[in-house]
Amino acid sequence: MAVPNEPDVRLREVITAVGCTYEALARDVRRIAAENGEIIHTNKSAVSHWVNGMRQPSGRTGQYLAEALSRRAGRTVTLAEIGLGDPEAAASDGSDPVVTATELGRADVERRRFLAVATFTSAGVGMPLMYDHEATSRMLRVRAGRALVGAEDIEVVRQITAAFSAADERLGGGHGLTTVTAYLADTAAPMLRARFTSEGLRRSAFGAVAELAYLAGWKHHDLGQEGAAQRYYQVGYQLACEADPHGHAAWMMRALAHQALSLKQPHHCVDLVEGALSSGLGHVDGQTEALLHITHARAFAAVGEKPAAARALLAAEDALLRDDGPQPSFSLVSGPAAGTVASHTARTLTDLADHLGTERQHRDALVRWDPQKYKRVHALTHADLGDSLAAQARADEAVAAWTQALDLMEGMTSDRTRKAMSSVRSTLAVYQRRKVPGAAELARRVGHVLA
């Protein structure tokens, strides 16, 4: 940030590069403020004061200034670039999801501290419940860069996302994270500043980048970097609102709730998933709707609402039976819906202390997932199956399930798999004292993996 009374050299350089007068820039800033419902009186003297370091823009005026320069430059100009903020502020402000996605990706690539130490917050789970989509959309829609984006550009983003999603399932979230986030920052997010020949193409572009942001968040979640994951999910939600404010936005609300439930932080989750269902019902296919209902069931179970959880489980089963159209790519990323529903039914029943029902659902999930394509899912499911068997005092079978999980985890860079095996160590210690067959060898292997 520029020091008062010292010239803001970065701002001056950007203004010179775009080739506009202070008067013209002031006019742009006033117009953008008006687009956002604010009347300001910025003039050329104010711009001169900013450049010379005599004063800094107040309130949201700095954002309007960055937006005005972005429109003239035909690319994203951030507050940090013009000396009026830092990357952390840009990434956390959230008023411009394109800027946020760009800054998050760059922070990942450059290993910036603010993202590395970002903290998951329960308040952040409810972000979509307070989000003003219309205000953001107005700002985004008036932008038109010089470049023209076509269907082939968008398809490449989807292909890259699909390729890294597939690798993620086999090798864990640590594989290719930097590549994914670099592509998001340098190519995919900036693409959203371009011109589109149709509204359909614009929506498709925002949807493709939203899916890439989701993948970045998912990879961080798998690595146990929950604060970073939450930030990517939040910006993925904002981008999804531009693509499809019903189905895709609902899916990203589910992602935020899913993360919170995994961390046993159910605050806001019921309201969030109910918002997702309200938005998505009637706009998504049966498979996607089933995935929303099953998350609803998990949210209810997490807060002890057993009858409501049971109703949501039935709703998921009913929706799964519908065959009413293709499943969109944003929810296909979770794999076969029937497998996901079975897996999350098991987790719901775990919260309800139904261990036999949990076992049945985990076994059902295992036959619905391709063991090669979804290697990590199989590993985690075997680990959870072992937990449910241990809860039923079936020690030999639990050891066998955990051993299978550990075999599948070999070669993965995944904090979730490490935590799954770490959690069984205390039970294995008991089994060793009881001379349960295989317990000592499994404990040795787990200790080696976690060392």
PEHU-V641836 format. One record per pair of residues at least 12 apart in sequence whose ideal C-beta (glycine too) atoms are under 6 Angstrom apart, sorted by the first residue. I is the first residue (numbers start at 1). GAP is how many residues later the second one is. Records with the same first field share a line. If there is no record, write none. Layout:
I = GAP ; GAP
This chain:
2 = 51 ; 81
5 = 48
6 = 47
7 = 45 ; 46
8 = 43 ; 45 ; 75
10 = 72 ; 73
11 = 40 ; 71 ; 72
12 = 39
14 = 55 ; 68
18 = 51 ; 54 ; 55
20 = 52
22 = 22 ; 25 ; 26
23 = 21
25 = 22
26 = 16 ; 17 ; 18 ; 21
28 = 40
29 = 13 ; 35 ; 36 ; 39
30 = 12
32 = 32 ; 35 ; 36
33 = 31
35 = 103
62 = 17 ; 22
63 = 32
66 = 13
71 = 72
74 = 71 ; 72
76 = 23 ; 26 ; 117
78 = 12 ; 21
87 = 16
88 = 26
90 = 13
91 = 12 ; 13
97 = 138 ; 141 ; 142
98 = 91 ; 94
100 = 135
101 = 88 ; 112 ; 134
102 = 83 ; 87
104 = 127
105 = 76 ; 79 ; 80
106 = 79
108 = 73
109 = 69 ; 72 ; 73
115 = 113
118 = 109 ; 110
119 = 108
120 = 106 ; 107 ; 110
122 = 143 ; 145
124 = 106
125 = 131 ; 135 ; 143
126 = 142
127 = 107
128 = 109 ; 125
133 = 108
143 = 50
144 = 51
145 = 48 ; 49
147 = 47
148 = 47
149 = 42 ; 45 ; 47
154 = 50 ; 51 ; 54
157 = 31 ; 51
158 = 50
161 = 50 ; 51 ; 54
164 = 12 ; 16
165 = 50 ; 168
169 = 205 ; 207
170 = 205
172 = 240 ; 241 ; 242
173 = 46 ; 49 ; 50 ; 241
174 = 49 ; 239
175 = 238
177 = 42
180 = 36
181 = 35
184 = 28
188 = 21 ; 24
189 = 20
203 = 40
206 = 33 ; 36 ; 37
207 = 36 ; 41
209 = 30
210 = 26 ; 29 ; 30 ; 33
211 = 119
213 = 19 ; 22 ; 23
214 = 22
216 = 16
217 = 12 ; 15 ; 16
221 = 38
222 = 192 ; 194
223 = 192
224 = 191
233 = 22 ; 23
236 = 16
237 = 15
240 = 12
246 = 33 ; 34 ; 37
247 = 33 ; 36 ; 37
248 = 82
249 = 30
250 = 26 ; 29 ; 30
251 = 79 ; 80
253 = 19 ; 22 ; 23
254 = 22 ; 38 ; 41
257 = 12 ; 15 ; 16 ; 38
258 = 37
261 = 37 ; 41
266 = 36 ; 37
269 = 30
270 = 29
273 = 22 ; 23 ; 26
276 = 16
277 = 15
280 = 12
285 = 39 ; 40 ; 42
286 = 33 ; 36 ; 38
287 = 40 ; 50
288 = 39 ; 43
289 = 30
290 = 26 ; 29 ; 30 ; 47 ; 51
291 = 40 ; 46 ; 49
293 = 19 ; 22 ; 23 ; 26
294 = 22 ; 47 ; 50
296 = 16
297 = 12 ; 15 ; 16 ; 51
298 = 46 ; 49 ; 50
300 = 12
301 = 47 ; 50 ; 51
302 = 49
309 = 39
316 = 25
320 = 21
335 = 39
336 = 32
338 = 30
339 = 26 ; 29 ; 30
342 = 19 ; 22 ; 23
343 = 22
345 = 16
346 = 12 ; 15 ; 16
355 = 33 ; 36 ; 37
358 = 30
359 = 29
362 = 19 ; 22 ; 23
365 = 16
366 = 15
375 = 33
378 = 30
379 = 26 ; 29 ; 30 ; 38
380 = 40
382 = 19 ; 22 ; 23
383 = 22 ; 37
385 = 16
386 = 12 ; 15 ; 16
389 = 12
390 = 37
395 = 36 ; 41
399 = 39 ; 40 ; 43
402 = 22
403 = 39
406 = 39
421 = 25
422 = 28
428 = 15
